[in-house]
Amino acid sequence: MKAKDGKFRETDTLDTKGILRLIESIPSSKAEPFKLWLAKMGSDRIDEIFDPELAVNRAVEYYRDRGYDDKWIKSRLIGIVDRFKLTDVWKESGITKNYEYGILTNEIYKEWSGMKASQYYVIVKLIIQF
């Protein structure tokens, strides 16, 4: 990885899964609350596999906790379903690679907003911060 001095240094890194596995292996009572939290999160996600409505309810509560009203939440959930419909059509048309989806998505964003998706999201994040 590139260091602050601009030189590249050999560095040990972990992805999210690796970090969680590392935490599991810590033999300290101080790590126990975090391990219990991880077990709870894992249990919740497994429950959601068997009852997907739990995941939808969690998403709705997540948005409510952040101050979004039910009209916005409904619009967001409908938008997610519509996006799945659109990407299904793209798959049926032979689109298979992530960059192809990116190109098509950017074209949609440029048509209605005049910006690429990444530019639009930067502006949205700035607006949300205020």
Distance bins in CASP14 RR format, pairs under 12 A and 6 or more apart:
PFRMAT RR
TARGET T0000
AUTHOR 0000-0000-0000
RMODE 2
METHOD distances of the structure
MODEL  1
1 7 0 0 0 0 0 1 0 0 0 0 0
1 8 1 0 0 1 0 0 0 0 0 0 0
1 9 1 0 0 1 0 0 0 0 0 0 0
1 10 0 0 0 0 1 0 0 0 0 0 0
1 11 1 0 1 0 0 0 0 0 0 0 0
1 12 0 0 0 0 1 0 0 0 0 0 0
1 13 1 0 0 1 0 0 0 0 0 0 0
2 8 1 0 1 0 0 0 0 0 0 0 0
2 9 1 0 0 1 0 0 0 0 0 0 0
2 10 0 0 0 0 0 1 0 0 0 0 0
2 11 0 0 0 0 1 0 0 0 0 0 0
3 9 1 0 1 0 0 0 0 0 0 0 0
3 10 0 0 0 0 0 1 0 0 0 0 0
3 11 0 0 0 0 1 0 0 0 0 0 0
12 18 0 0 0 0 0 1 0 0 0 0 0
12 19 0 0 0 0 0 1 0 0 0 0 0
12 22 0 0 0 0 0 1 0 0 0 0 0
13 19 0 0 0 0 1 0 0 0 0 0 0
13 22 0 0 0 0 0 1 0 0 0 0 0
14 20 0 0 0 0 1 0 0 0 0 0 0
14 21 0 0 0 0 1 0 0 0 0 0 0
14 22 1 0 0 1 0 0 0 0 0 0 0
14 23 0 0 0 0 0 1 0 0 0 0 0
14 25 0 0 0 0 0 1 0 0 0 0 0
15 21 0 0 0 0 1 0 0 0 0 0 0
15 22 0 0 0 0 0 1 0 0 0 0 0
16 22 0 0 0 0 0 1 0 0 0 0 0
16 23 0 0 0 0 0 1 0 0 0 0 0
16 38 0 0 0 0 0 1 0 0 0 0 0
16 41 0 0 0 0 0 1 0 0 0 0 0
17 23 0 0 0 0 0 1 0 0 0 0 0
17 24 0 0 0 0 0 1 0 0 0 0 0
17 38 0 0 0 0 0 1 0 0 0 0 0
18 24 0 0 0 0 1 0 0 0 0 0 0
18 25 0 0 0 0 0 1 0 0 0 0 0
19 25 0 0 0 0 0 1 0 0 0 0 0
19 26 0 0 0 0 0 1 0 0 0 0 0
19 34 0 0 0 0 0 1 0 0 0 0 0
19 38 0 0 0 0 0 1 0 0 0 0 0
20 26 0 0 0 0 0 1 0 0 0 0 0
20 31 0 0 0 0 0 1 0 0 0 0 0
20 34 0 0 0 0 1 0 0 0 0 0 0
20 35 0 0 0 0 1 0 0 0 0 0 0
20 37 0 0 0 0 0 1 0 0 0 0 0
20 38 1 0 0 1 0 0 0 0 0 0 0
20 39 0 0 0 0 0 1 0 0 0 0 0
20 41 0 0 0 0 1 0 0 0 0 0 0
20 42 0 0 0 0 1 0 0 0 0 0 0
21 35 0 0 0 0 0 1 0 0 0 0 0
21 38 0 0 0 0 0 1 0 0 0 0 0
22 31 0 0 0 0 1 0 0 0 0 0 0
22 34 0 0 0 0 0 1 0 0 0 0 0
22 35 0 0 0 0 0 1 0 0 0 0 0
22 38 0 0 0 0 0 1 0 0 0 0 0
23 30 0 0 0 0 0 1 0 0 0 0 0
23 31 1 0 0 1 0 0 0 0 0 0 0
23 32 0 0 0 0 0 1 0 0 0 0 0
23 33 0 0 0 0 0 1 0 0 0 0 0
23 34 1 0 1 0 0 0 0 0 0 0 0
23 35 1 0 0 1 0 0 0 0 0 0 0
23 36 0 0 0 0 0 1 0 0 0 0 0
23 37 0 0 0 0 1 0 0 0 0 0 0
23 38 1 0 0 1 0 0 0 0 0 0 0
23 39 0 0 0 0 0 1 0 0 0 0 0
23 41 0 0 0 0 0 1 0 0 0 0 0
24 31 0 0 0 0 1 0 0 0 0 0 0
24 32 0 0 0 0 0 1 0 0 0 0 0
24 34 0 0 0 0 1 0 0 0 0 0 0
24 35 1 0 0 1 0 0 0 0 0 0 0
24 36 0 0 0 0 0 1 0 0 0 0 0
24 37 0 0 0 0 0 1 0 0 0 0 0
24 38 1 0 0 1 0 0 0 0 0 0 0
24 39 0 0 0 0 1 0 0 0 0 0 0
24 42 0 0 0 0 0 1 0 0 0 0 0
25 31 0 0 0 0 1 0 0 0 0 0 0
25 35 0 0 0 0 1 0 0 0 0 0 0
26 32 0 0 0 0 1 0 0 0 0 0 0
26 33 0 0 0 0 0 1 0 0 0 0 0
26 34 0 0 0 0 1 0 0 0 0 0 0
26 35 0 0 0 0 1 0 0 0 0 0 0
26 38 0 0 0 0 0 1 0 0 0 0 0
27 35 0 0 0 0 0 1 0 0 0 0 0
28 34 0 0 0 0 1 0 0 0 0 0 0
28 35 0 0 0 0 1 0 0 0 0 0 0
29 35 0 0 0 0 0 1 0 0 0 0 0
29 36 0 0 0 0 0 1 0 0 0 0 0
31 37 0 0 0 0 0 1 0 0 0 0 0
31 38 0 0 0 0 1 0 0 0 0 0 0
32 38 0 0 0 0 0 1 0 0 0 0 0
32 39 0 0 0 0 0 1 0 0 0 0 0
33 39 0 0 0 0 0 1 0 0 0 0 0
33 40 0 0 0 0 0 1 0 0 0 0 0
34 40 0 0 0 0 0 1 0 0 0 0 0
34 41 0 0 0 0 0 1 0 0 0 0 0
35 41 0 0 0 0 0 1 0 0 0 0 0
35 42 0 0 0 0 0 1 0 0 0 0 0
36 42 0 0 0 0 0 1 0 0 0 0 0
36 43 0 0 0 0 0 1 0 0 0 0 0
37 43 0 0 0 0 0 1 0 0 0 0 0
37 44 0 0 0 0 0 1 0 0 0 0 0
38 44 0 0 0 0 0 1 0 0 0 0 0
38 45 0 0 0 0 0 1 0 0 0 0 0
39 45 0 0 0 0 0 1 0 0 0 0 0
39 46 0 0 0 0 0 1 0 0 0 0 0
40 46 0 0 0 0 0 1 0 0 0 0 0
40 47 0 0 0 0 0 1 0 0 0 0 0
41 47 0 0 0 0 0 1 0 0 0 0 0
41 48 0 0 0 0 0 1 0 0 0 0 0
41 58 0 0 0 0 0 1 0 0 0 0 0
42 48 0 0 0 0 1 0 0 0 0 0 0
42 49 0 0 0 0 0 1 0 0 0 0 0
43 49 0 0 0 0 0 1 0 0 0 0 0
43 50 0 0 0 0 0 1 0 0 0 0 0
43 54 0 0 0 0 0 1 0 0 0 0 0
44 50 0 0 0 0 0 1 0 0 0 0 0
44 51 0 0 0 0 0 1 0 0 0 0 0
44 54 1 0 0 1 0 0 0 0 0 0 0
44 55 0 0 0 0 1 0 0 0 0 0 0
44 57 0 0 0 0 0 1 0 0 0 0 0
44 58 1 0 0 1 0 0 0 0 0 0 0
45 51 0 0 0 0 0 1 0 0 0 0 0
45 52 0 0 0 0 0 1 0 0 0 0 0
45 54 0 0 0 0 1 0 0 0 0 0 0
45 55 0 0 0 0 1 0 0 0 0 0 0
45 58 0 0 0 0 1 0 0 0 0 0 0
46 54 0 0 0 0 0 1 0 0 0 0 0
46 55 0 0 0 0 0 1 0 0 0 0 0
47 53 0 0 0 0 0 1 0 0 0 0 0
47 54 1 0 1 0 0 0 0 0 0 0 0
47 55 0 0 0 0 1 0 0 0 0 0 0
47 57 0 0 0 0 0 1 0 0 0 0 0
47 58 0 0 0 0 0 1 0 0 0 0 0
48 54 1 0 1 0 0 0 0 0 0 0 0
48 55 1 0 1 0 0 0 0 0 0 0 0
48 56 0 0 0 0 1 0 0 0 0 0 0
48 57 0 0 0 0 1 0 0 0 0 0 0
48 58 1 0 0 1 0 0 0 0 0 0 0
48 59 0 0 0 0 0 1 0 0 0 0 0
49 55 0 0 0 0 1 0 0 0 0 0 0
51 57 0 0 0 0 1 0 0 0 0 0 0
51 58 0 0 0 0 0 1 0 0 0 0 0
52 58 0 0 0 0 0 1 0 0 0 0 0
52 59 0 0 0 0 0 1 0 0 0 0 0
53 59 0 0 0 0 0 1 0 0 0 0 0
53 60 0 0 0 0 0 1 0 0 0 0 0
54 60 0 0 0 0 0 1 0 0 0 0 0
54 61 0 0 0 0 0 1 0 0 0 0 0
55 61 0 0 0 0 0 1 0 0 0 0 0
55 62 0 0 0 0 0 1 0 0 0 0 0
55 77 0 0 0 0 0 1 0 0 0 0 0
55 80 0 0 0 0 0 1 0 0 0 0 0
56 62 0 0 0 0 0 1 0 0 0 0 0
56 63 0 0 0 0 0 1 0 0 0 0 0
56 73 0 0 0 0 0 1 0 0 0 0 0
56 74 0 0 0 0 0 1 0 0 0 0 0
56 76 0 0 0 0 0 1 0 0 0 0 0
56 77 1 0 0 1 0 0 0 0 0 0 0
56 80 0 0 0 0 1 0 0 0 0 0 0
56 81 0 0 0 0 0 1 0 0 0 0 0
57 63 0 0 0 0 0 1 0 0 0 0 0
57 64 0 0 0 0 0 1 0 0 0 0 0
57 73 0 0 0 0 0 1 0 0 0 0 0
57 77 0 0 0 0 0 1 0 0 0 0 0
58 64 0 0 0 0 0 1 0 0 0 0 0
58 65 0 0 0 0 0 1 0 0 0 0 0
59 65 0 0 0 0 0 1 0 0 0 0 0
59 66 0 0 0 0 0 1 0 0 0 0 0
59 68 0 0 0 0 0 1 0 0 0 0 0
59 73 0 0 0 0 1 0 0 0 0 0 0
59 74 0 0 0 0 0 1 0 0 0 0 0
59 76 0 0 0 0 1 0 0 0 0 0 0
59 77 1 0 0 1 0 0 0 0 0 0 0
59 80 0 0 0 0 1 0 0 0 0 0 0
60 66 0 0 0 0 0 1 0 0 0 0 0
60 67 0 0 0 0 0 1 0 0 0 0 0
60 68 0 0 0 0 1 0 0 0 0 0 0
60 69 0 0 0 0 0 1 0 0 0 0 0
60 70 0 0 0 0 1 0 0 0 0 0 0
60 72 0 0 0 0 0 1 0 0 0 0 0
60 73 1 0 1 0 0 0 0 0 0 0 0
60 74 0 0 0 0 1 0 0 0 0 0 0
60 76 0 0 0 0 1 0 0 0 0 0 0
60 77 1 0 0 1 0 0 0 0 0 0 0
60 80 0 0 0 0 0 1 0 0 0 0 0
61 67 0 0 0 0 0 1 0 0 0 0 0
61 68 0 0 0 0 0 1 0 0 0 0 0
61 70 0 0 0 0 0 1 0 0 0 0 0
61 73 0 0 0 0 1 0 0 0 0 0 0
62 68 0 0 0 0 1 0 0 0 0 0 0
62 73 0 0 0 0 1 0 0 0 0 0 0
62 76 0 0 0 0 0 1 0 0 0 0 0
62 77 0 0 0 0 0 1 0 0 0 0 0
63 69 0 0 0 0 1 0 0 0 0 0 0
63 70 0 0 0 0 1 0 0 0 0 0 0
63 71 0 0 0 0 0 1 0 0 0 0 0
63 72 1 0 0 1 0 0 0 0 0 0 0
63 73 1 0 1 0 0 0 0 0 0 0 0
63 74 0 0 0 0 0 1 0 0 0 0 0
63 75 0 0 0 0 0 1 0 0 0 0 0
63 76 1 0 0 1 0 0 0 0 0 0 0
63 77 0 0 0 0 1 0 0 0 0 0 0
63 80 0 0 0 0 0 1 0 0 0 0 0
64 70 1 0 0 1 0 0 0 0 0 0 0
64 71 0 0 0 0 0 1 0 0 0 0 0
64 72 0 0 0 0 1 0 0 0 0 0 0
64 73 1 0 0 1 0 0 0 0 0 0 0
64 74 0 0 0 0 0 1 0 0 0 0 0
64 76 0 0 0 0 0 1 0 0 0 0 0
65 73 0 0 0 0 0 1 0 0 0 0 0
66 72 0 0 0 0 0 1 0 0 0 0 0
66 73 0 0 0 0 0 1 0 0 0 0 0
66 76 0 0 0 0 0 1 0 0 0 0 0
66 128 0 0 0 0 1 0 0 0 0 0 0
67 73 0 0 0 0 1 0 0 0 0 0 0
67 128 0 0 0 0 0 1 0 0 0 0 0
68 74 0 0 0 0 0 1 0 0 0 0 0
68 75 0 0 0 0 1 0 0 0 0 0 0
68 76 1 0 0 1 0 0 0 0 0 0 0
68 77 0 0 0 0 0 1 0 0 0 0 0
68 128 0 0 0 0 0 1 0 0 0 0 0
69 75 0 0 0 0 1 0 0 0 0 0 0
69 76 0 0 0 0 0 1 0 0 0 0 0
70 76 0 0 0 0 0 1 0 0 0 0 0
70 77 0 0 0 0 0 1 0 0 0 0 0
71 77 0 0 0 0 0 1 0 0 0 0 0
71 78 0 0 0 0 0 1 0 0 0 0 0
72 78 0 0 0 0 0 1 0 0 0 0 0
72 79 0 0 0 0 0 1 0 0 0 0 0
72 128 0 0 0 0 0 1 0 0 0 0 0
73 79 0 0 0 0 0 1 0 0 0 0 0
73 80 0 0 0 0 0 1 0 0 0 0 0
74 80 0 0 0 0 0 1 0 0 0 0 0
74 81 0 0 0 0 0 1 0 0 0 0 0
75 81 0 0 0 0 0 1 0 0 0 0 0
75 82 0 0 0 0 0 1 0 0 0 0 0
76 82 0 0 0 0 0 1 0 0 0 0 0
76 83 0 0 0 0 0 1 0 0 0 0 0
77 83 0 0 0 0 0 1 0 0 0 0 0
77 84 0 0 0 0 0 1 0 0 0 0 0
78 84 0 0 0 0 0 1 0 0 0 0 0
78 85 0 0 0 0 0 1 0 0 0 0 0
79 85 0 0 0 0 1 0 0 0 0 0 0
79 86 0 0 0 0 1 0 0 0 0 0 0
79 87 0 0 0 0 0 1 0 0 0 0 0
80 86 0 0 0 0 0 1 0 0 0 0 0
80 87 0 0 0 0 0 1 0 0 0 0 0
81 87 0 0 0 0 0 1 0 0 0 0 0
81 88 0 0 0 0 0 1 0 0 0 0 0
82 88 0 0 0 0 0 1 0 0 0 0 0
82 89 0 0 0 0 0 1 0 0 0 0 0
82 108 0 0 0 0 0 1 0 0 0 0 0
83 89 0 0 0 0 0 1 0 0 0 0 0
83 90 0 0 0 0 0 1 0 0 0 0 0
83 101 0 0 0 0 0 1 0 0 0 0 0
83 104 0 0 0 0 0 1 0 0 0 0 0
83 105 0 0 0 0 1 0 0 0 0 0 0
83 108 0 0 0 0 0 1 0 0 0 0 0
83 117 0 0 0 0 0 1 0 0 0 0 0
84 90 0 0 0 0 0 1 0 0 0 0 0
84 91 0 0 0 0 0 1 0 0 0 0 0
85 91 0 0 0 0 0 1 0 0 0 0 0
85 92 0 0 0 0 0 1 0 0 0 0 0
86 92 0 0 0 0 0 1 0 0 0 0 0
86 93 0 0 0 0 0 1 0 0 0 0 0
86 95 0 0 0 0 0 1 0 0 0 0 0
86 101 0 0 0 0 1 0 0 0 0 0 0
86 104 0 0 0 0 1 0 0 0 0 0 0
86 105 0 0 0 0 1 0 0 0 0 0 0
86 107 0 0 0 0 0 1 0 0 0 0 0
86 108 0 0 0 0 1 0 0 0 0 0 0
87 93 0 0 0 0 0 1 0 0 0 0 0
87 94 0 0 0 0 0 1 0 0 0 0 0
87 95 1 0 0 1 0 0 0 0 0 0 0
87 96 0 0 0 0 0 1 0 0 0 0 0
87 98 0 0 0 0 0 1 0 0 0 0 0
87 100 0 0 0 0 0 1 0 0 0 0 0
87 101 1 0 0 1 0 0 0 0 0 0 0
87 102 0 0 0 0 0 1 0 0 0 0 0
87 104 0 0 0 0 1 0 0 0 0 0 0
87 105 0 0 0 0 1 0 0 0 0 0 0
87 108 0 0 0 0 0 1 0 0 0 0 0
88 94 0 0 0 0 0 1 0 0 0 0 0
88 95 0 0 0 0 0 1 0 0 0 0 0
88 101 0 0 0 0 0 1 0 0 0 0 0
89 95 0 0 0 0 1 0 0 0 0 0 0
89 101 0 0 0 0 0 1 0 0 0 0 0
89 104 0 0 0 0 0 1 0 0 0 0 0
90 96 0 0 0 0 1 0 0 0 0 0 0
90 97 0 0 0 0 0 1 0 0 0 0 0
90 98 0 0 0 0 0 1 0 0 0 0 0
90 100 1 0 0 1 0 0 0 0 0 0 0
90 101 1 0 0 1 0 0 0 0 0 0 0
90 102 0 0 0 0 0 1 0 0 0 0 0
90 103 0 0 0 0 0 1 0 0 0 0 0
90 104 1 0 0 1 0 0 0 0 0 0 0
90 105 0 0 0 0 1 0 0 0 0 0 0
90 107 0 0 0 0 0 1 0 0 0 0 0
90 108 0 0 0 0 0 1 0 0 0 0 0
91 97 0 0 0 0 0 1 0 0 0 0 0
91 100 0 0 0 0 0 1 0 0 0 0 0
91 101 0 0 0 0 1 0 0 0 0 0 0
91 104 0 0 0 0 0 1 0 0 0 0 0
93 100 0 0 0 0 1 0 0 0 0 0 0
93 101 0 0 0 0 0 1 0 0 0 0 0
93 104 0 0 0 0 1 0 0 0 0 0 0
94 100 0 0 0 0 1 0 0 0 0 0 0
94 101 0 0 0 0 0 1 0 0 0 0 0
94 104 0 0 0 0 0 1 0 0 0 0 0
95 101 1 0 0 1 0 0 0 0 0 0 0
95 102 0 0 0 0 1 0 0 0 0 0 0
95 103 0 0 0 0 1 0 0 0 0 0 0
95 104 1 0 0 1 0 0 0 0 0 0 0
95 105 0 0 0 0 0 1 0 0 0 0 0
97 103 0 0 0 0 1 0 0 0 0 0 0
97 104 0 0 0 0 0 1 0 0 0 0 0
98 104 0 0 0 0 0 1 0 0 0 0 0
98 105 0 0 0 0 0 1 0 0 0 0 0
99 105 0 0 0 0 0 1 0 0 0 0 0
99 106 0 0 0 0 0 1 0 0 0 0 0
100 106 0 0 0 0 0 1 0 0 0 0 0
100 107 0 0 0 0 0 1 0 0 0 0 0
101 107 0 0 0 0 0 1 0 0 0 0 0
101 108 0 0 0 0 0 1 0 0 0 0 0
101 117 0 0 0 0 0 1 0 0 0 0 0
102 108 0 0 0 0 1 0 0 0 0 0 0
102 109 0 0 0 0 1 0 0 0 0 0 0
102 110 0 0 0 0 0 1 0 0 0 0 0
102 116 0 0 0 0 1 0 0 0 0 0 0
102 117 1 0 0 1 0 0 0 0 0 0 0
102 118 0 0 0 0 1 0 0 0 0 0 0
103 109 0 0 0 0 0 1 0 0 0 0 0
103 110 0 0 0 0 0 1 0 0 0 0 0
103 116 0 0 0 0 0 1 0 0 0 0 0
103 117 0 0 0 0 0 1 0 0 0 0 0
104 110 0 0 0 0 0 1 0 0 0 0 0
104 111 0 0 0 0 0 1 0 0 0 0 0
104 117 0 0 0 0 0 1 0 0 0 0 0
105 111 0 0 0 0 0 1 0 0 0 0 0
105 112 0 0 0 0 0 1 0 0 0 0 0
105 113 0 0 0 0 0 1 0 0 0 0 0
105 115 0 0 0 0 0 1 0 0 0 0 0
105 116 0 0 0 0 1 0 0 0 0 0 0
105 117 1 0 1 0 0 0 0 0 0 0 0
105 118 0 0 0 0 0 1 0 0 0 0 0
105 120 0 0 0 0 0 1 0 0 0 0 0
105 121 0 0 0 0 0 1 0 0 0 0 0
106 112 0 0 0 0 0 1 0 0 0 0 0
106 113 0 0 0 0 0 1 0 0 0 0 0
106 114 0 0 0 0 0 1 0 0 0 0 0
106 115 0 0 0 0 1 0 0 0 0 0 0
106 116 1 0 1 0 0 0 0 0 0 0 0
106 117 1 0 1 0 0 0 0 0 0 0 0
106 118 0 0 0 0 1 0 0 0 0 0 0
106 119 0 0 0 0 1 0 0 0 0 0 0
106 120 0 0 0 0 1 0 0 0 0 0 0
106 121 0 0 0 0 0 1 0 0 0 0 0
107 113 0 0 0 0 0 1 0 0 0 0 0
107 114 0 0 0 0 0 1 0 0 0 0 0
107 115 0 0 0 0 0 1 0 0 0 0 0
107 116 0 0 0 0 1 0 0 0 0 0 0
107 117 0 0 0 0 1 0 0 0 0 0 0
108 114 0 0 0 0 0 1 0 0 0 0 0
108 115 0 0 0 0 0 1 0 0 0 0 0
108 116 0 0 0 0 0 1 0 0 0 0 0
108 117 0 0 0 0 1 0 0 0 0 0 0
108 120 0 0 0 0 0 1 0 0 0 0 0
109 115 1 0 0 1 0 0 0 0 0 0 0
109 116 1 0 1 0 0 0 0 0 0 0 0
109 117 1 0 1 0 0 0 0 0 0 0 0
109 118 0 0 0 0 1 0 0 0 0 0 0
109 119 0 0 0 0 1 0 0 0 0 0 0
109 120 1 0 1 0 0 0 0 0 0 0 0
109 121 0 0 0 0 1 0 0 0 0 0 0
109 123 0 0 0 0 0 1 0 0 0 0 0
109 124 0 0 0 0 0 1 0 0 0 0 0
110 116 1 0 0 1 0 0 0 0 0 0 0
110 117 0 0 0 0 1 0 0 0 0 0 0
110 118 0 0 0 0 0 1 0 0 0 0 0
110 119 0 0 0 0 1 0 0 0 0 0 0
110 120 0 0 0 0 1 0 0 0 0 0 0
111 117 0 0 0 0 0 1 0 0 0 0 0
111 120 0 0 0 0 0 1 0 0 0 0 0
112 120 0 0 0 0 1 0 0 0 0 0 0
113 119 0 0 0 0 1 0 0 0 0 0 0
113 120 1 0 1 0 0 0 0 0 0 0 0
113 121 0 0 0 0 0 1 0 0 0 0 0
113 122 0 0 0 0 0 1 0 0 0 0 0
113 123 0 0 0 0 1 0 0 0 0 0 0
113 124 0 0 0 0 0 1 0 0 0 0 0
114 120 0 0 0 0 1 0 0 0 0 0 0
114 123 0 0 0 0 0 1 0 0 0 0 0
115 121 0 0 0 0 1 0 0 0 0 0 0
115 122 0 0 0 0 1 0 0 0 0 0 0
115 123 1 0 0 1 0 0 0 0 0 0 0
115 124 0 0 0 0 0 1 0 0 0 0 0
116 122 0 0 0 0 1 0 0 0 0 0 0
116 123 0 0 0 0 0 1 0 0 0 0 0
117 123 0 0 0 0 0 1 0 0 0 0 0
117 124 0 0 0 0 0 1 0 0 0 0 0
118 124 0 0 0 0 0 1 0 0 0 0 0
118 125 0 0 0 0 0 1 0 0 0 0 0
119 125 0 0 0 0 0 1 0 0 0 0 0
119 126 0 0 0 0 0 1 0 0 0 0 0
120 126 0 0 0 0 0 1 0 0 0 0 0
120 127 0 0 0 0 0 1 0 0 0 0 0
121 127 0 0 0 0 0 1 0 0 0 0 0
121 128 0 0 0 0 0 1 0 0 0 0 0
122 128 0 0 0 0 0 1 0 0 0 0 0
122 129 0 0 0 0 0 1 0 0 0 0 0
123 129 0 0 0 0 0 1 0 0 0 0 0
123 130 0 0 0 0 0 1 0 0 0 0 0
124 130 0 0 0 0 0 1 0 0 0 0 0
END
